[in-house]
Amino acid sequence: MPEKILITPRSLTCDGHPALKRLQAAGYELVFSMPGKLPAEDELQRLLPDCVGYLCGVEKVSERTLFTARRLQVISRNGVGVDNLDLVAAEKLGIVVHKAVGTNARGVAELALAHILALARSVPFGDKAIKSGGWERRKGMELIGKTLGLVGCGHVGRLVAKLALGFEMNVLAYDVLPDKSFAPSSSFRYAMLDEVLAESDVISLHCPAQPDGKPLINATTLARMKKGVFLVNTARADLIDGTALAAALQSGQVAGAAMDVFMNEPPTHDPLLSSDRVIATPHIGGFTDESVDRAVYVAVDNLLAELKAQLK
């Protein structure tokens, strides 16, 4: 019988992808989780035990789940984030984890810019007002001369910086390991986190979750920001204390926020969703034809290469 590979990313369980045929051509049987839905722990524990490979999405994969997957050799993410995986358990079990580094960076960067523009001109608010029969307007903000603060300046952050510079913004970037060779303009520079938070008109998050799991954006860091700042998060939901942000929106400390990531997806009882100053999108940063193609091809390449290597 052929060895099995589990496929769980929602875009692939719904629509498939030509790259998956390469796994079948290599002799593997593909197993799919429920179409279009993040698999829960019980579903993973039912599907994974017979699989040697796992093309993984953003679903949570716990130590308990990995310990049921006794035949699993490799997990291949169709993206770069692995916060959803218990990497300590994977290493303990000898399961190799691969990432599709940089493949969805363009899609996420362009969504971040779309959110910035939508916040600056209150696009969703105006759209909703007209469609409900009204004509209520909010005065907008032009981006030229404003400062964009990037928290994280890796693959995605660097693309966002270039896009923002095209709108004649100034860009301040904080990164734990700054790439000093990246100097796209005299209007760009690296800075310490406190300066980025205090001096920016718009702040966009492009960093991993903090090692201790605590929110980076909390009541204290929100208070350090300019009054009327815009905040964009296309990175990790647990970077932000939602209750603190809701209070900052209510007080006007934060003029608007845009979120593409949530602690629960779809979100339930999220304090931010009741605000008309919050733009919410359903984790679509990397959900473009181009990003999905790049991510799937790299994820499949990683799977095949690792499974071949482990046969030697």
C-alpha positions in Angstrom: 0.0 0.0 0.0 1.3 3.5 -0.7 2.5 5.7 2.1 0.1 8.6 3.0 0.5 12.4 3.2 -2.0 14.5 5.0 -3.1 17.8 3.4 -4.9 20.4 5.6 -4.5 24.0 4.3 -8.0 25.3 3.6 -7.2 26.5 0.1 -6.0 23.0 -0.9 -8.8 21.0 0.8 -11.3 23.1 -1.1 -9.7 23.6 -4.5 -6.7 21.3 -4.7 -3.6 22.3 -6.6 -1.6 21.0 -9.6 1.5 20.7 -7.4 -0.2 18.0 -5.3 -0.1 15.7 -8.4 3.7 15.5 -7.9 3.1 13.8 -4.6 0.8 11.3 -6.2 3.2 10.8 -9.1 5.9 10.0 -6.5 3.6 7.2 -5.2 2.0 8.8 -2.2 -1.7 8.6 -1.3 -3.1 12.0 -0.3 -5.4 12.3 2.7 -7.4 15.5 3.1 -9.0 17.1 6.2 -12.5 18.5 6.0 -12.8 20.8 3.0 -12.4 24.5 3.8 -12.1 24.2 7.6 -9.3 24.2 10.0 -9.0 20.7 11.4 -9.6 20.3 15.1 -7.3 18.2 17.3 -9.6 15.2 17.2 -9.6 15.2 13.4 -5.8 15.4 13.2 -5.5 12.6 15.7 -7.7 10.5 13.5 -5.9 11.3 10.2 -2.2 11.6 11.1 -1.3 8.2 12.6 -1.1 6.5 9.2 0.8 9.4 7.5 4.5 9.8 6.9 4.2 13.3 5.6 2.0 16.3 6.5 1.4 19.4 4.4 0.3 21.7 7.2 -1.7 24.9 7.3 -2.3 27.3 10.3 -4.1 24.8 12.5 -2.8 24.2 16.0 -0.7 21.0 16.2 -0.2 20.0 19.9 2.3 17.7 21.5 -0.6 15.3 22.2 -1.4 15.2 18.5 2.2 14.6 17.4 2.6 11.7 19.9 -0.3 10.0 18.1 1.5 10.3 14.7 4.1 7.6 15.2 4.9 7.2 11.5 5.2 10.9 10.7 8.6 11.9 9.4 8.1 15.5 8.1 5.8 18.4 8.4 5.9 20.9 5.6 4.2 24.3 6.1 2.8 26.1 3.1 3.9 29.4 4.7 6.5 30.7 7.1 4.8 30.8 10.5 5.2 27.8 12.7 3.8 29.2 15.9 0.9 26.8 15.6 3.3 23.8 15.8 4.8 22.3 19.0 8.3 22.4 17.7 9.8 21.0 20.9 7.6 17.9 20.6 8.4 17.6 16.9 12.2 17.6 17.6 11.7 15.1 20.5 10.0 12.8 18.1 12.5 13.3 15.3 9.9 15.0 13.0 11.5 17.4 10.6 9.7 20.7 10.1 10.1 22.8 6.9 8.8 26.2 6.1 8.0 27.8 2.7 10.1 30.9 3.5 9.2 34.1 1.8 6.6 32.6 -0.5 3.6 34.6 0.7 5.5 37.8 1.5 4.2 39.8 -1.4 0.6 38.9 -0.7 0.9 39.8 3.0 2.8 43.1 2.2 0.2 44.2 -0.3 -2.7 43.4 2.1 -0.9 45.5 4.8 -0.7 48.4 2.4 -4.4 47.9 1.4 -5.3 48.1 5.1 -3.2 51.2 5.6 -4.9 53.0 2.7 -8.4 51.8 3.9 -7.7 53.1 7.4 -6.4 56.4 6.2 -9.5 57.1 4.1 -12.1 55.2 6.1 -13.0 53.1 3.0 -15.1 50.4 4.8 -16.9 53.0 6.9 -17.9 55.0 3.8 -18.9 51.9 1.8 -21.2 50.7 4.6 -22.7 54.2 5.1 -23.7 54.5 1.4 -25.0 51.0 1.2 -27.2 51.6 4.3 -28.7 54.7 2.6 -26.6 57.3 4.4 -24.0 59.8 3.4 -21.7 60.1 6.4 -18.1 61.0 5.8 -14.9 60.9 7.8 -12.0 63.2 6.9 -9.1 61.2 5.7 -5.3 61.4 6.0 -2.8 61.6 3.1 0.2 59.3 3.5 2.8 61.6 2.0 5.2 62.8 4.7 3.7 60.5 7.4 5.8 58.0 9.3 5.2 54.3 9.0 6.6 52.2 11.8 7.4 48.6 11.0 7.7 46.1 13.9 9.6 43.4 12.1 11.5 44.0 8.9 12.0 40.6 7.4 10.7 39.4 4.0 7.3 41.0 4.5 8.4 44.1 6.3 11.0 45.0 3.7 8.3 44.8 0.9 6.0 47.0 3.0 8.7 49.5 3.4 9.3 49.7 -0.4 5.6 50.1 -1.0 5.2 52.8 1.6 8.2 54.7 0.3 6.4 54.8 -3.1 3.7 56.8 -1.3 6.5 59.2 -0.1 6.1 58.0 3.5 9.0 58.0 6.0 9.7 54.5 7.4 11.1 53.6 10.8 11.8 49.9 11.2 12.5 47.8 14.3 13.9 44.3 14.0 15.7 42.0 16.4 18.3 41.2 13.7 18.2 44.2 11.4 19.5 43.6 7.9 21.8 46.7 7.6 22.3 46.0 3.9 18.6 47.0 3.3 18.7 50.7 2.8 16.1 51.5 0.1 15.9 55.2 0.6 17.1 58.1 2.7 13.5 58.1 4.1 14.1 54.7 5.6 16.0 53.9 8.8 16.2 51.3 11.6 15.3 52.4 15.1 14.7 51.0 18.5 11.2 49.7 19.3 10.3 52.6 21.7 11.1 55.1 19.0 9.1 53.2 16.3 6.1 53.1 18.6 6.4 56.8 19.7 7.1 58.4 16.4 4.9 56.6 13.9 1.6 57.7 12.4 0.9 54.2 11.3 2.3 51.0 12.8 2.3 47.7 11.0 3.3 44.4 12.7 5.4 41.9 10.8 7.2 39.9 13.6 6.8 36.5 15.3 5.0 36.1 18.6 7.0 37.0 21.6 8.9 34.0 23.2 7.0 34.4 26.5 3.7 34.4 24.6 2.7 37.9 26.1 1.2 40.5 23.8 3.7 43.1 22.4 1.0 45.6 22.0 -0.6 46.2 25.4 -2.0 49.1 27.5 1.6 50.3 28.2 2.9 50.2 24.6 -0.4 51.7 23.3 0.0 54.6 25.7 3.5 55.3 24.2 2.1 55.8 20.7 1.0 59.0 19.1 -2.6 59.9 19.8 -4.6 59.0 16.7 -2.2 56.3 15.4 -3.4 53.6 13.0 -2.4 50.0 13.8 -2.2 47.1 11.3 -1.7 43.4 12.2 -1.2 40.9 9.4 1.3 38.9 11.5 0.1 37.1 14.7 -3.0 37.5 16.7 -1.3 37.1 20.1 0.9 40.2 19.4 -2.0 42.4 20.5 -4.0 42.5 23.8 -7.5 42.9 22.2 -9.0 44.3 25.4 -6.4 47.0 25.7 -6.7 47.9 22.0 -10.5 48.1 22.3 -10.1 50.6 25.1 -7.5 52.6 23.1 -10.0 52.8 20.2 -12.7 53.9 22.5 -10.6 56.7 23.9 -9.3 57.8 20.6 -5.6 57.0 21.4 -5.8 54.7 18.4 -7.8 56.1 15.5 -8.3 52.8 13.7 -7.0 49.3 13.5 -6.9 46.6 10.8 -6.7 42.9 11.6 -6.1 39.9 9.4 -5.4 37.5 12.2 -7.4 36.4 15.3 -7.0 34.3 18.3 -9.9 32.1 17.1 -10.6 31.8 13.4 -13.4 32.5 12.8 -13.4 34.9 15.8 -16.1 34.7 18.4 -16.8 37.3 21.1 -13.9 39.4 19.9 -14.1 42.9 21.6 -12.7 44.5 18.5 -15.4 43.4 16.0 -18.0 45.7 17.4 -16.0 48.9 16.5 -16.6 50.7 13.2 -13.0 51.8 13.5 -11.7 48.2 13.0 -11.2 46.6 9.6 -11.3 42.8 9.8 -10.3 40.4 7.0 -10.4 36.6 7.3 -6.6 35.7 7.3 -6.2 36.5 3.6 -2.7 37.9 3.7 -1.2 35.0 1.7 -4.4 34.1 0.1 -3.7 35.1 -3.5 -3.3 33.0 -6.6 0.4 33.8 -6.7 1.2 33.4 -3.0 -0.7 30.1 -2.8 1.1 28.8 -5.9 4.6 29.7 -4.6 3.8 28.3 -1.1 2.4 25.0 -2.4 5.2 24.3 -4.8 7.8 25.0 -2.2 6.0 23.0 0.5 5.7 20.0 -1.9 9.4 20.3 -2.9 10.3 20.3 0.8 8.1 17.2 1.5 9.5 15.2 -1.4 13.2 16.1 -0.7 12.9 15.2 3.0 11.0 12.0 2.5 13.6 11.0 -0.2 16.5 11.9 2.2 15.0 9.7 5.0 14.9 6.7 2.6 18.6 6.8 2.3 
